[in-house]
C-alpha cells in the first residue's frame, strides 16, 4: 500500500498534471511507479 506521504505526492502530481491537461485540452497519459507497484492514469478532458 502507499503511505500517506506517497499518496499526497501523487495527488500533487496529478493536480499539477491536470492543470497542464487543461491548457492542452486533450487526452494525456502518464505513469509512475512506487514500491514495485505501477500507477497508470489516463485523463481525457472535453469541454
PyMOL commands that set and color helices and strands:
alter all, ss='L'
color gray80, all
select helices_A, chain A and resi 4-24
alter helices_A, ss='H'
color red, helices_A
select strands_A, chain A and resi 28-34+37-43
alter strands_A, ss='S'
color yellow, strands_A
deselect
rebuild
show_as cartoon
